[in-house]
Amino acid sequence: MKSSDELKNVMLHLYESLSTGDMSAIERLYSHAKDVLVIGTDPGE
């Protein structure tokens, strides 16, 4: 698998946003398309 600097930077930004509670930044990182699925660790997610 080839490394992706773009994906690495997005994930680092996501982790930073999660640790600081920056919900607006987190929401911008996820697609709002109706056919996108996110799998969480909690039954309510």
Phi, psi and omega in degrees: 000137180272137179290145179235112178296324180297312180295320178302315181294322177297315181294320177298321177295319178299312180298319178296317180295320177296319183289334180262353180076024181279083185296325180295323177292320179296315180299326179290336182279342182258145177286146176254013178293143186295337183263013179268135180241133174242129180259123182254186181254359183238139180304336180275355182275000000 
